[in-house]
């Protein structure tokens, strides 16, 4: 029971740190290109976590069993990351965070053609409800939409990218690829990709900007370690819902730091997305348990 409490605290702390990292990204987005922020984020995360990963299994743990799977995960995950960073610079923190939690909905949709999974009417209904929540947030039918449509569309494309990345991870896991290799190769790949792509857009950071970009990497690395520790100490069924605390943290940070206050209808849309995501997650747990019980 004590481990359960520690696991929940780890996941809650990780969610808070992810929201803090997003707030720093938002503050720097006007002065530095997205690719530069991503480069520092990826480089520092690799620098902090790679020695720990190597300690777990040594160089042999980094030998990929599914090279093409790593490429697919890099392409999809990088799309998700670059669009999320873009969203932090163009949308309120709470909005961007809420859109990110549409990932389980798109994962459910894509798991049917790509993984051959069977999705019942309950999960299909939850997916539709979540997408309705997005429409409530954006309200495109109004003469002046509540949110700019292009950034919302870009972020949602990236959310699909995150869902595809999760599918790639599932496939690699089924092939016996280790978590160490999956985490390390994405970090290394995203660092190299960002370093190449940022060259034409590079802006020499001042000391304040450099400190902020280093902070993004350090905060993200700490969040990843805490999240991993939380999931290591307790079942997913216990700790996963606490990730949704990021909505609360992002809303508070957006209000305090940037004066962003979601309107009442926008809050309703966020609540619908969170409820739909939690329901999809819960149904997946139930379905998985039923499948195990039938064996």
Secondary structure as GFF3:
##gff-version 3
##sequence-region A 1 295
A	DSSP	alpha_helix	2	28	.	.	.	ID=ss1
A	DSSP	alpha_helix	34	57	.	.	.	ID=ss2
A	DSSP	three_ten_helix	59	62	.	.	.	ID=ss3
A	DSSP	alpha_helix	67	90	.	.	.	ID=ss4
A	DSSP	alpha_helix	93	100	.	.	.	ID=ss5
A	DSSP	alpha_helix	103	115	.	.	.	ID=ss6
A	DSSP	alpha_helix	121	138	.	.	.	ID=ss7
A	DSSP	alpha_helix	149	174	.	.	.	ID=ss8
A	DSSP	alpha_helix	179	197	.	.	.	ID=ss9
A	DSSP	three_ten_helix	199	201	.	.	.	ID=ss10
A	DSSP	alpha_helix	207	233	.	.	.	ID=ss11
A	DSSP	alpha_helix	236	239	.	.	.	ID=ss12
A	DSSP	three_ten_helix	240	244	.	.	.	ID=ss13
A	DSSP	alpha_helix	245	258	.	.	.	ID=ss14
A	DSSP	alpha_helix	264	293	.	.	.	ID=ss15
###
